[in-house]
């Protein structure tokens, strides 16, 4: 799988949030995210850039995939799956509102 060339920091943070990471602090343009685990905390630093450089993104994905025992593809696909579900939800809400307004 090809690493996306246009992934921004907010998009990566959303993906990592879906895997249990939380933003713990920000110093300058670097955001520290932490995954709490019974064996200890796992930290990852995300640069607040748009887009994140490919090598940096690849390194972050490698670290996260090793820790979560998931492939990089599975981590990135979680963004698409959630987005599709969110889009379906919003379309349903929008159609219900249109039906309600037309009555």
Buried (B, 14 or more C-beta within 10 A) or exposed (E): EEEBEEBBBEBBBBBBEEBEBEEEEEEEEEBBBBBEEEEEEBEBBBBBBEBBEEEBBEEBBEBBBEEBEBEBEBBBBBBEEBEEEEEEEEEEEEEEEEEEEEE
